[in-house]
């Protein structure tokens, strides 16, 4: 099952983690992440873990306000303000706290 957005922009590439962001065919903002390696295998029993955060298209302006970016240029804002593993960890905390950013994984 692939939920990879058509146009991806890299937010994180550190250690065994890669996270990209882009828009899907419904104009939702989608973060696609993949963790690889021994630690992942120890925790999850598999050496690969994939996850997605989906911001509904109708809530992108609200999301932009929450994370301090321009709603008319969310990708550029995310790349400028939230690039890197430590910053993405904080962004994840904020997304989870909303109750409306959808999280899926396998």
Secondary structure as a PSIPRED ss2 file (coil, helix, strand):
# PSIPRED VFORMAT (PSIPRED V4.0)

   1 X C   1.000  0.000  0.000
   2 X C   1.000  0.000  0.000
   3 X C   1.000  0.000  0.000
   4 X C   1.000  0.000  0.000
   5 X C   1.000  0.000  0.000
   6 X C   1.000  0.000  0.000
   7 X C   1.000  0.000  0.000
   8 X C   1.000  0.000  0.000
   9 X E   0.000  0.000  1.000
  10 X E   0.000  0.000  1.000
  11 X E   0.000  0.000  1.000
  12 X E   0.000  0.000  1.000
  13 X E   0.000  0.000  1.000
  14 X E   0.000  0.000  1.000
  15 X C   1.000  0.000  0.000
  16 X C   1.000  0.000  0.000
  17 X E   0.000  0.000  1.000
  18 X E   0.000  0.000  1.000
  19 X E   0.000  0.000  1.000
  20 X E   0.000  0.000  1.000
  21 X E   0.000  0.000  1.000
  22 X E   0.000  0.000  1.000
  23 X E   0.000  0.000  1.000
  24 X C   1.000  0.000  0.000
  25 X C   1.000  0.000  0.000
  26 X C   1.000  0.000  0.000
  27 X C   1.000  0.000  0.000
  28 X C   1.000  0.000  0.000
  29 X E   0.000  0.000  1.000
  30 X E   0.000  0.000  1.000
  31 X E   0.000  0.000  1.000
  32 X E   0.000  0.000  1.000
  33 X E   0.000  0.000  1.000
  34 X E   0.000  0.000  1.000
  35 X E   0.000  0.000  1.000
  36 X E   0.000  0.000  1.000
  37 X C   1.000  0.000  0.000
  38 X H   0.000  1.000  0.000
  39 X H   0.000  1.000  0.000
  40 X H   0.000  1.000  0.000
  41 X H   0.000  1.000  0.000
  42 X H   0.000  1.000  0.000
  43 X H   0.000  1.000  0.000
  44 X H   0.000  1.000  0.000
  45 X C   1.000  0.000  0.000
  46 X C   1.000  0.000  0.000
  47 X C   1.000  0.000  0.000
  48 X E   0.000  0.000  1.000
  49 X E   0.000  0.000  1.000
  50 X E   0.000  0.000  1.000
  51 X E   0.000  0.000  1.000
  52 X E   0.000  0.000  1.000
  53 X E   0.000  0.000  1.000
  54 X E   0.000  0.000  1.000
  55 X E   0.000  0.000  1.000
  56 X C   1.000  0.000  0.000
  57 X H   0.000  1.000  0.000
  58 X H   0.000  1.000  0.000
  59 X H   0.000  1.000  0.000
  60 X H   0.000  1.000  0.000
  61 X H   0.000  1.000  0.000
  62 X H   0.000  1.000  0.000
  63 X H   0.000  1.000  0.000
  64 X H   0.000  1.000  0.000
  65 X H   0.000  1.000  0.000
  66 X H   0.000  1.000  0.000
  67 X H   0.000  1.000  0.000
  68 X C   1.000  0.000  0.000
  69 X C   1.000  0.000  0.000
  70 X C   1.000  0.000  0.000
  71 X H   0.000  1.000  0.000
  72 X H   0.000  1.000  0.000
  73 X H   0.000  1.000  0.000
  74 X H   0.000  1.000  0.000
  75 X H   0.000  1.000  0.000
  76 X H   0.000  1.000  0.000
  77 X H   0.000  1.000  0.000
  78 X H   0.000  1.000  0.000
  79 X H   0.000  1.000  0.000
  80 X H   0.000  1.000  0.000
  81 X H   0.000  1.000  0.000
  82 X C   1.000  0.000  0.000
  83 X C   1.000  0.000  0.000
  84 X C   1.000  0.000  0.000
  85 X H   0.000  1.000  0.000
  86 X H   0.000  1.000  0.000
  87 X H   0.000  1.000  0.000
  88 X H   0.000  1.000  0.000
  89 X H   0.000  1.000  0.000
  90 X H   0.000  1.000  0.000
  91 X H   0.000  1.000  0.000
  92 X H   0.000  1.000  0.000
  93 X H   0.000  1.000  0.000
  94 X H   0.000  1.000  0.000
  95 X H   0.000  1.000  0.000
  96 X H   0.000  1.000  0.000
  97 X H   0.000  1.000  0.000
  98 X H   0.000  1.000  0.000
  99 X C   1.000  0.000  0.000
 100 X C   1.000  0.000  0.000
 101 X C   1.000  0.000  0.000
 102 X E   0.000  0.000  1.000
 103 X E   0.000  0.000  1.000
 104 X E   0.000  0.000  1.000
 105 X E   0.000  0.000  1.000
 106 X C   1.000  0.000  0.000
